[in-house]
Amino acid sequence: MAHWSNWSGRHRAEPDRLHFIRSEEDAAALALGAQKQGRTIRVAGAGHSHAPLVPNSEVIADISALSGVMSVDQDHQRAWVRAGTPIYALGPALHQYGLALSNQGDIDRQTIGGACGTGTHGTGRGVANLSAAVVGARVASAMGEIIECDPAQTSDVWNVACLNLGSIGIVTALELQLREAYRLAESAFVADGDEVEARIPELVAENDRFEFYWSPQTDRAFVKRMNETNEPAQYPVAAEGKRVAWSFEVYPSHRAQLHTEMEYSVPMERGPDCFRAIKELVTLDFPDVEMPVEYRTVASDDVWLSTANGRETVTISVHRDIHHDEGPLFRACEEIFLEYEGRPHWGKVNYLDGEQLAAIHADWDQWWLERDRLDPSGTFLNDYMRSIRSS
Ligand SMILES: Cc1cc2nc3c(=O)[nH]c(=O)nc-3n(C[C@H](O)[C@H](O)[C@H](O)COP(=O)(O)OP(=O)(O)OC[C@H]3O[C@@H](n4cnc5c(N)ncnc54)[C@H](O)[C@@H]3O)c2cc1C
C-alpha cells in the first residue's frame, strides 16, 4: 500500500495509488482515466499544508517531476514555470534572466503550484500573495484536456485557477508576473512585546517588508525588517536577521521544529488590536505555549478566495509543537480571529464549515460554480473539499 504524509506528519494517507506524473500528457491521461473509473485524485506538491488538502484514499499524484522554467518573456517580465518547481529552485533559475518573484514566504520548500494554489504569501506593505502573480495556467482537466487560461481570453477558468485548492485539475504549468531581480538587506532586533506592539504602524510604514515573532514565554519579540538595497550581496549568506543578498537568498528561513499552524488574515487597520487580543489570550489561558505568534502584512488583491481580496491585510499565525494537541489553543484563537473579520489561510488549520466560508468569501459561490463546470464528476475533490462545500 502507498503512503503519503504532510511535512508535520499530522496528515497521512494510504491511497490505492501514488502516481508520479512524468509529463503533461501523463497528467491528462491520469485525469481522464480517473474520471472514467469514478475515482478521485489529489495532487501532492511538497506536502507543506497544515490543512487536509492532499489526503485522499484513491489517487495521490506527485507533481515533483514537472519542474523548471519553460520560457521567459523579458519584455513583460513574465515566465512560464512547471507547477512542480520548488520555490528554492525557481529563485536561481529566474535570476539567470535578471528576474525574481516579488515576494516569498518564510520557507522555500513549497512547489510553486502548491504555493499559488493556497494563497501563500510573505510580508510587506504593497506586496501581494503568490496567487496574485498568476497570469496564466495550464490545467489537465477531468476530461483529459489541457486547458490554457489567462485573464483576458478565459477569465472564467483563470479566476479559479489562481487559487485553486487543488480542485480543478492537475495544474501542469503557471505563467507568473515577475519583476527585475533585487537585493534585500535584512536586519533584526529583539524588544519587549509591548514596545513592538506600540510601534507596529511605524514599523509597517518605514519598511518594505516587516514582520515580527512574539514569544509568549519571554514576552519578547524578534522583529525582522527587509528593505530593498543596492548594497552588494555578502557571502556566505549570514544567519536570519543579518543578511544582504539577492531576494531569493534572503527570504527563506529554516523551520526545524515540526509544528502545526493556524493563520488568519484580518483587515490591516484591525491587525494591532487583533494581535493584542491573541497575546492576552495566550498569556492568560495558555501559559504553556512555547512557539511564537507571527505578524505580517500583505497587499490587497482581487483573486477569488484570496484572504487579501479587496483589503490590505495583516496575517497573524499561531503555532503549536506537533507533540501537543493544538485544538484548544487554535479553537480559542479562531473565535478571536472571527471577531476581527478574519479569513483563514487555506494551507493552515481552521475549523470552519462551508457556510462560514461562504460568508467570508464574496466569490465563494462563483468559485464553486466554475470548479463544478470544469470537473462535474468531482474527480478532483477529497473528503475535506466535499466537507466545506456549502449545501
Ligand atoms: C514550515 C512551513 C512554513 C510555511 N510558511 C508559509 C509562509 O511563510 N507563508 C504562507 O503563506 N504559507 C506558508 N506555509 C504554508 C504553505 O506555503 C502552503 O500550505 C503551500 O500550499 C504548500 O505548498 P506545497 O507545495 O507543499 O503544496 P501541498 O501542501 O502539497 O498542496 C497544497 C494544495 O495545492 C494542491 N496542489 C499542489 N500542486 C498542485 C498542482 N500542480 N496541481 C493541482 N493542485 C496542486 C494540492 O492538491 C493541495 O490542495 C508554510 C508551511 C510550512 C509547513
Ligand as a Chemical Component Dictionary entry (heavy atoms), coordinates in Angstrom:
data_LIG
# 
_chem_comp.id                   LIG 
_chem_comp.type                 NON-POLYMER 
_chem_comp.pdbx_formal_charge   0 
_chem_comp.three_letter_code    LIG 
# 
loop_
_chem_comp_atom.comp_id 
_chem_comp_atom.atom_id 
_chem_comp_atom.alt_atom_id 
_chem_comp_atom.type_symbol 
_chem_comp_atom.charge 
_chem_comp_atom.model_Cartn_x 
_chem_comp_atom.model_Cartn_y 
_chem_comp_atom.model_Cartn_z 
_chem_comp_atom.pdbx_ordinal 
LIG C1  C1  C 0 7.247  25.179 7.718  1  
LIG C2  C2  C 0 6.177  25.860 6.893  2  
LIG C3  C3  C 0 6.301  27.202 6.588  3  
LIG C4  C4  C 0 5.313  27.850 5.844  4  
LIG N1  N1  N 0 5.467  29.172 5.581  5  
LIG C5  C5  C 0 4.497  29.836 4.926  6  
LIG C6  C6  C 0 4.610  31.233 4.674  7  
LIG O1  O1  O 0 5.600  31.880 5.015  8  
LIG N2  N2  N 0 3.563  31.845 4.049  9  
LIG C7  C7  C 0 2.436  31.182 3.691  10 
LIG O2  O2  O 0 1.521  31.805 3.149  11 
LIG N3  N3  N 0 2.324  29.853 3.879  12 
LIG C8  C8  C 0 3.320  29.170 4.477  13 
LIG N4  N4  N 0 3.202  27.815 4.663  14 
LIG C9  C9  C 0 2.060  27.123 4.052  15 
LIG C10 C10 C 0 2.429  26.627 2.634  16 
LIG O3  O3  O 0 3.068  27.631 1.893  17 
LIG C11 C11 C 0 1.170  26.217 1.857  18 
LIG O4  O4  O 0 0.435  25.300 2.582  19 
LIG C12 C12 C 0 1.528  25.660 0.455  20 
LIG O5  O5  O 0 0.350  25.250 -0.173 21 
LIG C13 C13 C 0 2.452  24.472 0.493  22 
LIG O6  O6  O 0 2.877  24.177 -0.823 23 
LIG P1  P1  P 0 3.157  22.670 -1.228 24 
LIG O7  O7  O 0 3.916  22.652 -2.497 25 
LIG O8  O8  O 0 3.713  21.945 -0.087 26 
LIG O9  O9  O 0 1.662  22.190 -1.544 27 
LIG P2  P2  P 0 0.823  20.982 -0.886 28 
LIG O10 O10 O 0 0.642  21.249 0.540  29 
LIG O11 O11 O 0 1.396  19.688 -1.291 30 
LIG O12 O12 O 0 -0.565 21.205 -1.657 31 
LIG C14 C14 C 0 -1.345 22.342 -1.398 32 
LIG C15 C15 C 0 -2.591 22.303 -2.292 33 
LIG O13 O13 O 0 -2.215 22.537 -3.639 34 
LIG C16 C16 C 0 -2.641 21.437 -4.452 35 
LIG N5  N5  N 0 -1.632 21.282 -5.486 36 
LIG C17 C17 C 0 -0.285 21.295 -5.347 37 
LIG N6  N6  N 0 0.296  21.227 -6.568 38 
LIG C18 C18 C 0 -0.709 21.146 -7.468 39 
LIG C19 C19 C 0 -0.773 21.040 -8.892 40 
LIG N7  N7  N 0 0.344  21.044 -9.635 41 
LIG N8  N8  N 0 -1.968 20.937 -9.486 42 
LIG C20 C20 C 0 -3.104 20.973 -8.749 43 
LIG N9  N9  N 0 -3.118 21.082 -7.410 44 
LIG C21 C21 C 0 -1.936 21.167 -6.795 45 
LIG C22 C22 C 0 -2.783 20.266 -3.507 46 
LIG O14 O14 O 0 -3.697 19.316 -4.001 47 
LIG C23 C23 C 0 -3.327 20.970 -2.278 48 
LIG O15 O15 O 0 -4.701 21.195 -2.456 49 
LIG C24 C24 C 0 4.178  27.128 5.391  50 
LIG C25 C25 C 0 4.058  25.769 5.685  51 
LIG C26 C26 C 0 5.051  25.140 6.441  52 
LIG C27 C27 C 0 4.901  23.679 6.773  53 
# 
loop_
_chem_comp_bond.comp_id 
_chem_comp_bond.atom_id_1 
_chem_comp_bond.atom_id_2 
_chem_comp_bond.value_order 
_chem_comp_bond.pdbx_ordinal 
LIG C1  C2  SING 1  
LIG C2  C3  SING 2  
LIG C2  C26 DOUB 3  
LIG C3  C4  DOUB 4  
LIG C4  N1  SING 5  
LIG C4  C24 SING 6  
LIG N1  C5  DOUB 7  
LIG C5  C6  SING 8  
LIG C5  C8  SING 9  
LIG C6  O1  DOUB 10 
LIG C6  N2  SING 11 
LIG N2  C7  SING 12 
LIG C7  O2  DOUB 13 
LIG C7  N3  SING 14 
LIG N3  C8  DOUB 15 
LIG C8  N4  SING 16 
LIG N4  C9  SING 17 
LIG N4  C24 SING 18 
LIG C9  C10 SING 19 
LIG C10 O3  SING 20 
LIG C10 C11 SING 21 
LIG C11 O4  SING 22 
LIG C11 C12 SING 23 
LIG C12 O5  SING 24 
LIG C12 C13 SING 25 
LIG C13 O6  SING 26 
LIG O6  P1  SING 27 
LIG P1  O7  DOUB 28 
LIG P1  O8  SING 29 
LIG P1  O9  SING 30 
LIG O9  P2  SING 31 
LIG P2  O10 DOUB 32 
LIG P2  O11 SING 33 
LIG P2  O12 SING 34 
LIG O12 C14 SING 35 
LIG C14 C15 SING 36 
LIG C15 O13 SING 37 
LIG C15 C23 SING 38 
LIG O13 C16 SING 39 
LIG C16 N5  SING 40 
LIG C16 C22 SING 41 
LIG N5  C17 SING 42 
LIG N5  C21 SING 43 
LIG C17 N6  DOUB 44 
LIG N6  C18 SING 45 
LIG C18 C19 SING 46 
LIG C18 C21 DOUB 47 
LIG C19 N7  SING 48 
LIG C19 N8  DOUB 49 
LIG N8  C20 SING 50 
LIG C20 N9  DOUB 51 
LIG N9  C21 SING 52 
LIG C22 O14 SING 53 
LIG C22 C23 SING 54 
LIG C23 O15 SING 55 
LIG C24 C25 DOUB 56 
LIG C25 C26 SING 57 
LIG C26 C27 SING 58 
# 
